[in-house]
Amino acid sequence: MIQVLRPIPAEQIKLIVFDLDGTLIDSARDLCNSVNAALEHMGRPHLDDHIIASFVGNGAPMLVRRSLAVENGVAPDEIHDEELATAYNFFLTHYREHKLDFTYAYEGVLDSLAALAAPNGVARKLAVLTNKPVRPARAICEGLGMNCFFRIYGGDSFPLKKPDPLGLRTIMQEAAAAPHETLMIGDSKVDVLTARNAGAWSLGCHFGFGPQNLMEVPPDVVVDSAAEWTAALAAGH
């Protein structure tokens, strides 16, 4: 189902920037397995997958920090840097080797990317902006056959992560696209805030990792599946 809060003028959109985890791909199982492997390495019990998945969206260091905090019964900022570094490095090593064990592109993603890239035969620029480190992000997109559609930027591609608008604004400058010509597609309020902070349009994916907080900062349009992306833009005519 498509919910339109503010119609997106599709004919104006020259650049579409996607989140990765929970938007283009379901990577929850691999992320959760790697977090639990890191917790086990630290002598901690495993967390349920749904708890870990709720921590996705602000980058891998924060994912690990929040997971450690839950196990310790403290606030994330109370985790010591040395403890975080040990757990995070183990997480990265494990995830590097297991990032494509169970990760897959959501149904309808590849067809929608092809349609969005060239509506009516007119080329449109696409990009990925994720808070995940750029190397695994690129490797996953390549492994799933999506890398041909866009340039990929990670949480370490810019000095500041989403929802800071620096990354999105830089991508817009490279694509020569103004804010009103740019659409951010993502599954959490982090992505919506990124779009708002950059003055861009936003499309929320209710099927991802962040449905529980997506509507805290309502996007312009909300969809229930990736197959609805093109129709959601058409709704703006």
C-alpha positions in Angstrom: 0.0 0.0 0.0 1.2 3.5 -0.9 0.6 6.3 1.6 1.1 9.8 0.2 1.6 12.5 2.7 3.2 15.0 0.3 3.2 14.1 -3.4 6.7 13.8 -4.9 7.0 15.5 -8.3 8.6 12.6 -10.2 9.3 14.6 -13.3 11.6 16.8 -11.2 13.7 14.0 -9.7 17.1 13.7 -11.2 18.9 11.9 -8.3 17.6 9.0 -6.1 19.8 8.0 -3.1 19.0 4.7 -1.3 19.8 3.5 2.1 21.1 -0.1 2.0 20.2 -2.3 5.0 16.5 -2.6 5.4 15.9 -0.8 2.1 17.6 -2.6 -0.7 18.7 -5.7 1.2 17.6 -7.8 4.1 20.9 -8.2 5.9 19.5 -8.8 9.4 20.5 -12.4 9.9 24.1 -11.9 8.9 24.4 -8.7 11.0 22.8 -10.4 14.0 25.0 -13.5 13.7 28.1 -11.3 13.6 27.0 -9.2 16.6 26.3 -12.3 18.6 29.7 -13.7 17.5 31.3 -10.6 18.9 29.3 -10.8 22.1 30.3 -14.4 22.5 33.9 -13.4 22.0 33.5 -10.9 24.8 32.1 -13.6 27.1 28.5 -12.3 26.8 25.3 -14.1 26.1 23.6 -13.8 22.7 20.8 -11.2 22.0 17.6 -12.0 20.2 17.7 -11.1 16.5 14.9 -8.6 16.8 16.7 -6.6 19.4 19.9 -6.4 17.4 18.0 -5.5 14.2 16.4 -2.5 16.1 19.8 -1.1 16.6 20.7 -1.0 12.8 20.8 2.4 11.1 23.4 4.6 12.8 26.5 2.7 11.7 28.3 -0.5 12.7 30.1 1.0 15.7 26.8 2.2 17.2 25.3 -1.2 16.4 28.0 -2.9 18.5 27.9 -0.3 21.2 24.2 -0.6 21.7 24.4 -4.4 21.8 27.1 -4.3 24.5 25.1 -1.7 26.4 22.0 -3.9 26.5 24.0 -6.8 27.8 25.7 -4.6 30.4 22.5 -2.9 31.5 24.0 0.5 30.9 23.5 3.4 28.5 25.5 3.1 25.2 27.8 6.0 26.0 28.9 4.2 29.2 30.6 1.4 27.2 34.4 1.8 27.6 36.3 2.6 24.4 38.6 -0.4 24.8 35.7 -2.8 25.2 34.0 -1.3 22.2 37.2 -1.5 20.1 37.7 -5.2 20.9 34.1 -6.2 20.2 33.9 -4.0 17.1 37.0 -5.4 15.5 35.8 -8.9 16.1 32.4 -8.0 14.6 34.1 -6.5 11.5 36.3 -9.6 10.9 33.3 -12.0 11.3 31.0 -9.9 9.2 33.6 -9.5 6.4 33.6 -13.3 6.1 29.9 -13.9 6.5 28.2 -10.8 5.0 26.5 -12.8 2.2 25.7 -16.0 4.0 21.9 -15.1 4.2 21.7 -11.5 2.9 19.4 -11.0 -0.1 17.8 -8.2 -2.1 14.2 -7.6 -1.3 11.6 -8.8 -3.8 11.1 -6.2 -6.5 14.3 -4.3 -5.9 16.2 -5.1 -9.1 13.2 -4.5 -11.3 12.5 -1.2 -9.5 16.1 -0.1 -9.8 16.0 -0.7 -13.6 12.8 1.2 -13.9 13.9 4.1 -11.7 17.2 4.5 -13.4 15.7 5.3 -16.8 12.1 6.4 -16.6 10.7 6.9 -20.1 14.2 6.3 -21.5 15.6 9.4 -19.7 18.6 8.6 -17.5 18.4 9.3 -13.8 21.3 9.1 -11.4 21.2 6.6 -8.5 23.4 6.3 -5.5 23.6 4.4 -2.2 24.3 6.2 1.1 24.6 3.9 4.0 26.1 4.2 7.5 27.7 0.7 6.9 31.4 0.9 6.1 31.8 1.3 2.4 33.9 -1.8 1.7 31.3 -4.4 2.8 28.6 -2.2 1.3 30.2 -2.4 -2.1 31.0 -6.1 -1.8 27.4 -6.9 -0.9 26.0 -4.8 -3.8 28.4 -6.5 -6.2 27.6 -10.0 -4.8 23.9 -9.3 -5.3 24.3 -7.9 -8.8 23.2 -4.3 -7.9 26.5 -2.4 -8.1 25.9 -1.6 -11.8 23.0 0.7 -10.9 24.8 3.3 -8.7 27.8 4.7 -6.9 28.1 3.5 -3.3 29.0 5.6 -0.3 29.4 4.3 3.2 29.6 5.6 6.8 33.3 6.1 6.4 33.1 7.9 3.0 32.4 11.3 4.7 33.5 12.8 8.1 29.9 12.7 9.4 27.2 9.9 9.1 23.5 10.2 8.5 21.4 11.9 9.6 23.9 14.7 9.1 23.3 16.0 5.6 27.0 16.2 4.5 27.0 12.9 2.6 23.7 13.5 0.8 24.7 17.1 0.0 28.0 16.0 -1.4 26.3 13.4 -3.6 23.9 16.0 -4.8 26.8 18.3 -5.8 28.5 15.5 -7.7 25.3 14.7 -9.5 24.5 18.4 -10.2 21.1 17.9 -8.6 19.4 20.5 -6.4 17.6 19.5 -3.2 14.1 19.6 -4.9 15.5 17.3 -7.6 16.7 14.7 -5.1 14.9 11.8 -3.4 16.1 9.8 -0.4 14.7 6.3 0.0 15.1 4.5 3.3 13.5 2.5 6.1 14.1 4.5 9.2 13.8 8.0 10.6 17.5 8.4 10.2 17.0 8.4 6.4 14.0 10.8 6.6 16.0 13.2 8.8 18.9 13.0 6.3 16.6 14.0 3.5 15.0 16.8 5.6 18.3 18.1 6.7 19.5 18.3 3.1 16.2 19.8 1.8 15.4 16.7 -0.3 12.3 14.6 -0.7 11.9 11.4 1.3 10.3 8.0 0.6 9.9 5.6 3.6 10.0 1.8 3.3 7.8 0.2 5.9 9.2 -3.3 5.2 12.7 -2.6 6.6 14.4 -2.6 9.9 12.9 0.6 11.3 9.1 0.5 10.9 8.8 1.1 14.7 10.3 4.6 14.3 9.8 5.5 10.7 6.6 7.5 11.3 8.2 9.5 14.2 9.5 11.7 11.4 6.9 11.1 8.6 8.4 10.8 5.1 6.7 12.4 2.1 5.5 8.9 0.9 5.5 5.5 2.5 5.4 2.1 0.7 5.1 -1.5 1.9 7.3 -3.0 -0.8 10.2 -2.1 -3.1 7.9 -3.0 -6.0 5.9 0.1 -5.1 8.7 2.6 -5.6 7.8 3.5 -9.2 4.1 3.7 -8.5 4.9 5.9 -5.5 6.6 8.4 -7.7 3.8 8.2 -10.3 1.4 9.2 -7.5 3.0 12.6 -7.5 1.8 13.5 -11.0 
